[in-house]
Amino acid sequence: QLVESGGGMVQAGGSLRLSCALSGRSFSRYALGWFRQAPGKQRELVARISSGGTTYIADSVKGRFTISRDNVKHMVYLQMNSLKAEDTAVYYCNLRDLASRNYWGQGTQVTVFS
């Protein structure tokens, strides 16, 4: 089970930190990520962190967003700085297991206003 929190409304230029709590399995071996989906658009990968801590950040958010994980606390985070209106979307936590199966949270809304 993946449960996101931390979304909300923020003025452009502001920051938010999304959190995802994982339960039900040992996830330290799996890649974790954050996706987002804006209205009328496809879901897109924002950031991913491997089991070894290697990160991938999408070009659209590079330099503004960072992803981290805490295997002890069973958490994954997305720190979002310098938010823009185009970052407005529902953000989803993702776990990809060793068979490349994807598991999703329910999503958390992020709205950036000018």
Buried (B, 14 or more C-beta within 10 A) or exposed (E): EBEBEBBEEBEBEBEBBBBBBBEEEEBEEBBBBBBBBBEEEEBEEBBBBBBEEEBBBBEEBEEBBBBBBEBEEBBBBBBBBEBBEEBBBBBBBBBBEEEEEEBEBEBBEBBBEE
